[in-house]
Amino acid sequence: MFFDYGKVEFRYTPFPIGIAKPVMPDARYGELVANFPPVELFESFEQMGKKGRKFTLSAKENRQRYDEFVQATPVWREFHKWIKSRDFVYGALDMLKAHDLDLGYRYVEPGKRLVRKVKSVALRKRMPSYVPLEARFEFSALPADGGNLPPHTDAPTKIVTMILSILEDGEWDQMFGGGTDVNWPKDETKTFNQMNRVAGFDEMEVLHTYPFTPNQCVVFVKTFNSWHSVAPMHGPAGKLRRTLTINIEALA
């Protein structure tokens, strides 16, 4: 196990979002920081035709480089194995449930899951416990000189998102920005955003900001109004806001 959720604190409006800090033992966290992949392996949002200014290394966009790096780096190979485990996925859901955020998903063995799925179809009821879940993570890096992620709510397949800061003590000046903003649309007709339309910064108010600091994990539940962003930063060229983005997703 890598994460300790013992000190997680949530806010519940306009959507469930919280922060665990510290989330890992210092020594283990230091290993992840020291072994973050070089930015040369990443691709930019500009290359992919996406809005925002970000570099990413993931199994979705650049799988071969991602797999090669993870498998060649012991600490990330171990972390990847844990993220893919049932213990991580359902441990995170149990943590949410303990904070009055029961998403309805339970681990069910594959054979029993099929029986529950058949019953749910017959009864015309949605039974989350039969839905298979999977977790994945991507390496993210936003350049301090203008890097940003426009307001969005995350893809409909996502259930939970975790943003793990990857930086050393004293490395980041809060004047650069880089915090995760909780947003709310100025136009109430834009509140509902289940399908993840990307909005402009000028369309949003900032309700709260989680500063970018070491050894913390921001965690939130994807909802129809889980608007969040990273505003354009004002730091020096060459410095990066490094994070690990972990998603728990429904496969069907």
C-alpha positions as CSV (number, residue, x, y, z in Angstrom):
1,M,0.0,0.0,0.0
2,F,1.3,3.5,-0.9
3,F,-1.5,5.9,0.3
4,D,-2.6,6.7,3.7
5,Y,-6.1,8.4,3.7
6,G,-6.1,8.9,7.5
7,K,-5.9,12.7,7.2
8,V,-8.2,13.2,4.2
9,E,-10.7,16.1,4.5
10,F,-13.6,16.7,2.2
11,R,-15.8,19.6,1.1
12,Y,-19.2,18.5,-0.4
13,T,-20.4,21.4,-2.4
14,P,-20.7,22.0,-5.3
15,F,-19.3,18.4,-5.7
16,P,-17.4,16.1,-3.4
17,I,-13.7,17.0,-3.3
18,G,-11.0,16.6,-0.7
19,I,-7.3,16.4,0.1
20,A,-5.2,13.9,1.9
21,K,-1.9,15.4,3.3
22,P,0.5,13.9,3.9
23,V,-0.7,11.0,1.8
24,M,2.6,8.9,1.8
25,P,5.5,8.2,4.0
26,D,8.3,10.7,3.2
27,A,10.8,8.1,2.1
28,R,8.4,6.4,-0.4
29,Y,7.2,9.8,-1.6
30,G,10.8,10.8,-2.2
31,E,11.3,7.7,-4.4
32,L,8.5,8.8,-6.7
33,V,9.8,12.4,-6.9
34,A,13.3,11.2,-7.7
35,N,12.2,8.8,-10.4
36,F,9.7,11.0,-12.3
37,P,10.1,10.4,-16.0
38,P,12.0,13.0,-18.1
39,V,9.8,15.4,-20.0
40,E,11.4,14.2,-23.3
41,L,9.1,11.1,-23.1
42,F,6.0,13.2,-22.9
43,E,3.6,14.6,-25.6
44,S,2.0,18.0,-25.4
45,F,-1.7,18.8,-25.6
46,E,-0.8,21.0,-28.5
47,Q,0.5,18.0,-30.4
48,M,-2.8,16.1,-29.6
49,G,-5.1,19.0,-30.5
50,K,-6.4,19.4,-27.0
51,K,-7.1,22.6,-25.1
52,G,-4.7,23.7,-22.4
53,R,-0.9,23.6,-22.1
54,K,0.2,20.3,-20.6
55,F,2.6,17.5,-21.3
56,T,1.4,13.9,-20.7
57,L,2.8,10.4,-20.6
58,S,0.1,7.8,-20.3
59,A,-1.1,4.4,-21.5
60,K,-3.7,6.1,-23.6
61,E,-1.7,8.6,-25.6
62,N,1.8,7.2,-25.8
63,R,1.5,3.6,-24.5
64,Q,4.9,2.2,-25.7
65,R,7.0,4.8,-24.0
66,Y,4.8,4.7,-20.9
67,D,5.0,0.9,-20.6
68,E,8.7,0.9,-21.2
69,F,9.4,3.5,-18.5
70,V,7.1,2.0,-15.9
71,Q,8.5,-1.5,-16.4
72,A,12.1,-0.3,-16.3
73,T,11.7,1.7,-13.1
74,P,11.2,-0.5,-10.0
75,V,9.3,2.0,-7.9
76,W,6.8,2.8,-10.7
77,R,6.5,-0.8,-11.6
78,E,5.4,-1.5,-8.0
79,F,3.1,1.5,-8.0
80,H,1.5,0.5,-11.2
81,K,0.8,-3.0,-9.9
82,W,-0.8,-1.5,-6.8
83,I,-3.0,0.9,-8.8
84,K,-4.2,-2.0,-10.9
85,S,-5.1,-4.1,-7.8
86,R,-8.5,-4.7,-6.3
87,D,-7.1,-3.4,-3.0
88,F,-6.4,0.1,-4.4
89,V,-9.7,0.4,-6.3
90,Y,-12.1,-0.8,-3.6
91,G,-9.9,0.7,-0.8
92,A,-10.4,4.1,-2.4
93,L,-14.2,3.5,-2.6
94,D,-14.3,2.3,1.0
95,M,-12.5,5.6,2.0
96,L,-15.1,7.6,0.2
97,K,-17.9,5.6,1.8
98,A,-16.4,6.3,5.2
99,H,-16.9,10.0,4.4
100,D,-20.6,9.6,3.5
101,L,-19.7,9.2,-0.2
102,D,-21.1,5.8,-1.1
103,L,-21.0,5.4,-4.9
104,G,-22.7,2.0,-4.8
105,Y,-19.8,0.0,-6.2
106,R,-18.9,-3.3,-4.5
107,Y,-16.4,-5.9,-5.5
108,V,-18.2,-8.9,-7.0
109,E,-16.5,-12.0,-8.3
110,P,-16.8,-12.2,-12.1
111,G,-19.1,-15.2,-12.1
112,K,-21.5,-13.6,-9.6
113,R,-21.2,-10.3,-11.5
114,L,-22.7,-11.9,-14.6
115,V,-25.7,-13.2,-12.6
116,R,-26.3,-9.7,-11.1
117,K,-26.1,-8.1,-14.6
118,V,-28.7,-10.5,-15.9
119,K,-31.0,-9.7,-13.0
120,S,-30.5,-6.0,-13.4
121,V,-31.5,-6.2,-17.0
122,A,-34.5,-8.3,-16.2
123,L,-35.6,-5.8,-13.4
124,R,-34.6,-2.8,-15.5
125,K,-32.5,-1.5,-12.6
126,R,-29.0,-0.2,-12.6
127,M,-26.9,-2.3,-10.2
128,P,-23.4,-0.7,-9.8
129,S,-22.0,-3.7,-8.1
130,Y,-21.9,-5.7,-11.3
131,V,-19.9,-3.0,-13.2
132,P,-16.2,-3.8,-13.5
133,L,-13.9,-1.1,-12.5
134,E,-10.3,-0.3,-13.4
135,A,-7.7,2.2,-12.3
136,R,-5.0,3.8,-14.4
137,F,-2.6,6.7,-13.9
138,E,-0.8,9.2,-16.2
139,F,2.3,11.3,-15.6
140,S,1.5,15.0,-16.1
141,A,3.7,18.1,-16.4
142,L,2.5,21.7,-16.8
143,P,5.2,24.3,-17.7
144,A,5.3,26.9,-15.0
145,D,5.4,29.7,-17.7
146,G,1.8,29.6,-18.9
147,G,0.8,25.9,-18.3
148,N,-2.9,25.5,-17.7
149,L,-5.9,23.1,-17.8
150,P,-9.1,24.9,-18.8
151,P,-12.3,24.2,-16.7
152,H,-13.8,20.8,-17.3
153,T,-15.6,18.1,-15.4
154,D,-13.8,14.9,-16.6
155,A,-15.0,12.2,-19.0
156,P,-18.3,10.4,-18.2
157,T,-16.5,7.0,-17.8
158,K,-14.5,8.4,-14.8
159,I,-15.8,7.8,-11.3
160,V,-13.0,9.1,-9.1
161,T,-10.0,11.2,-9.9
162,M,-6.9,11.7,-7.7
163,I,-4.2,14.2,-8.3
164,L,-0.9,13.5,-6.6
165,S,1.6,16.3,-6.4
166,I,5.2,15.3,-7.3
167,L,7.7,17.9,-6.1
168,E,10.4,18.4,-3.5
169,D,10.1,20.6,-0.4
170,G,11.0,24.1,-1.3
171,E,10.9,23.5,-5.0
172,W,7.7,25.5,-5.8
173,D,6.9,29.1,-5.2
174,Q,3.2,29.6,-4.6
175,M,3.4,32.8,-6.5
176,F,3.7,30.7,-9.6
177,G,0.2,29.4,-9.1
178,G,-0.5,25.8,-10.1
179,G,-3.3,25.1,-7.6
180,T,-6.3,23.0,-8.4
181,D,-9.3,25.3,-8.6
182,V,-12.9,24.3,-7.8
183,N,-15.0,26.2,-10.4
184,W,-18.6,27.3,-10.7
185,P,-20.2,28.6,-14.0
186,K,-21.2,32.2,-14.1
187,D,-24.0,31.2,-16.4
188,E,-26.3,28.6,-14.6
189,T,-27.2,27.0,-17.9
190,K,-23.6,25.7,-18.1
191,T,-23.8,24.0,-14.7
192,F,-24.7,20.6,-16.1
193,N,-21.7,19.2,-17.9
194,Q,-21.9,15.4,-17.8
195,M,-20.3,15.0,-21.2
196,N,-17.2,17.1,-20.2
197,R,-17.4,20.2,-22.4
198,V,-14.3,22.3,-21.9
199,A,-15.0,25.9,-20.9
200,G,-13.1,29.1,-20.8
201,F,-11.6,30.5,-17.7
202,D,-13.7,33.7,-18.1
203,E,-16.8,31.6,-17.9
204,M,-16.1,30.4,-14.3
205,E,-15.8,31.7,-10.8
206,V,-13.2,30.1,-8.5
207,L,-14.9,28.8,-5.3
208,H,-11.8,27.3,-3.7
209,T,-8.1,26.5,-4.6
210,Y,-6.0,23.6,-3.4
211,P,-2.5,24.9,-3.5
212,F,0.2,22.9,-5.2
213,T,2.3,21.5,-2.3
214,P,4.3,18.4,-1.7
215,N,3.0,15.0,-0.6
216,Q,-0.7,15.7,-1.1
217,C,-3.4,14.0,-3.1
218,V,-6.5,15.9,-4.2
219,V,-9.4,13.5,-4.7
220,F,-12.8,14.1,-6.1
221,V,-15.9,12.3,-7.4
222,K,-16.8,12.9,-11.1
223,T,-20.3,14.5,-11.2
224,F,-22.3,16.4,-13.7
225,N,-20.9,19.6,-12.2
226,S,-17.4,18.7,-11.1
227,W,-15.9,21.7,-12.7
228,H,-12.2,22.2,-11.9
229,S,-9.1,23.7,-13.6
230,V,-5.5,24.9,-13.3
231,A,-5.3,28.6,-14.2
232,P,-2.5,29.8,-16.4
233,M,0.7,29.9,-14.3
234,H,3.3,32.7,-13.9
235,G,6.5,30.9,-13.2
236,P,9.9,30.7,-14.9
237,A,10.6,28.8,-18.1
238,G,11.9,25.3,-17.6
239,K,10.2,24.6,-14.3
240,L,7.3,22.1,-14.3
241,R,4.2,21.4,-12.2
242,R,4.6,17.6,-12.0
243,T,1.7,15.4,-10.9
244,L,0.3,12.0,-11.2
245,T,-3.3,11.8,-12.2
246,I,-5.1,8.6,-11.1
247,N,-8.5,7.6,-12.4
248,I,-10.9,4.9,-11.3
249,E,-13.2,4.2,-14.3
250,A,-16.1,2.0,-15.2
251,L,-15.3,-0.5,-18.0
252,A,-18.9,-1.2,-19.0
